[in-house]
Every structure is written in C-alpha cells, then in structure tokens.
Amino acid sequence: MDLSTLAGDLGLDEEGALHLVRTFLKSTTQDLRALEQALTDRDAEAAARLAHHIKGAATNLELTAIAKAALAVERRTAGGDLGGLGQQVAAMRKELKTIQAELGSA
C-alpha cells in the first residue's frame, strides 16, 4: 500500500491517510465478522448490506482487491445466493492482514 499516493489522491497528508486506513481496518474486521455471521444465519439481506458497506469503504481507499471480493459477495447475496462465498470472505481477510503487516512499519 502506497500511503503517499493514497494521501495525494484523497487530498490528505500521510498521517491523515494512515488514520483512515487504520480506521478502515478496524471497522472492516468487525464487518467481516458480522458478514460471516449473516452467512451462517442465512440472512442474505444483512450479508448484502455488509458487503456493500465493505465495498464502498474499500473503493474509497483504493483497496481494489477487497472491493472486488466484496462486490462479488454483494451481488450474489443480493440475489439470495448464500452458498460458496467463503473464498471471497477469505480473500478479504487475507488482504486485510497484508495491509496490517505493511502498516506495521508505518
């Protein structure tokens, strides 16, 4: 993750961009837990809403891999399909961990 580029794209300094990304990581970790619970509960409406929220936040921070996976979940759950979404959820979780590791030095 290039904080300098993100900061410039958002019109922030690097500290502001870092704060946004850390806030995103915290809230998205919670949203992913809730998304997994919605999938377990077979609640397509909640799953679609959570995936939409994750997608929007990731898109705003130019985190395309997370946004793409969230979009796939959103589309499927909006159509009522709750099966086989573990791969997308795992991809989002993996990307969050990668970003957290990258920020460990920031």
N, C-alpha and C positions, 0 to 999 in steps of 0.2 A: 504494500500500500504506500503510495507516494503522498504523504501529508502536505507537502509543499504545493503540489499540483492541485490537490483537493481544496486546499485553503484558497488558492488563487481562483479556482472555479466558483467557489462559494462566496468570494469576497471577504474572507476572514484571514486572520493571521494563523500561523500553525498551531498555536495554543488553543485557539477557538475551534479549529478543525479537529484537533485531538480530543477536546472536550465532547464535541458532537459524536465522534466515533465511539468514544468510551460509553457515552450515554446510550447510543445505539446498541452496543454490545450487551449492555446490562438489560435493556428492555427487550431486545430480541431473544436473549436467552430465556427470559420469562415467557415471551410469546411462543417460543418453540415448545416449552413445557406445556403450555395451555393448548397448543395445536395438537401435540401428541395425545393429550387427554381428550380433546374433541374427537380425534380419530378413533381412539379407544371407545369412547361413548357413542360412536356412530352419529355424531352431531355435525352434519355436513354444513349447516348454516354457520355455526361457530367456526368451523375449520376454514371455510371460505373467507370469513371476515378476518380471522387472524392472519391467514396467508396474504390477504390483500394489504393489511397493515404492514407486514414484514416487507412485502414487495415495494410498497411506496417509500418506506424509510430507506431501504437498500438502494433504490433508484436515486433518491435524493443525494445519497452519499457516494454514488457511482460504484456501488458494490454489485457489479453485474452478475456474478455467479450466484449470489444469494437471491437477487431479484429474479433471475431466470428460474431458479428452482421454486421460489415462492409463487411465481406466475403459473407454473405447471400445476402446483397444488391447488391454487385458487381456481383455475379453470376446471380441473377435474371435480373438486368438491362442490363448486357452484352448480355443476351438472348432476350432483348427487352421488358421484363415484367416490367411494372412500377406500377402495382397495389398492394395494400395491404402491403406497406413497412413501414407504419407508426409505427408499433410495433418495428421494428429493429432500426429505427431512434430514437424513444423514449427511447429504451434501451441504445443506445449510449449516448444520452443526460443525462439520469439518472446516468449512470456510471461516466460521466464527473463531474457531480455535487457532486457525492460521493467522488471522488478523490479530488476535490477542497475543500470540507469540511474537509477531512483528512489532507490536506496540510495547512489548516488554522492555525494549531498549529506548523507547521514546518517552 
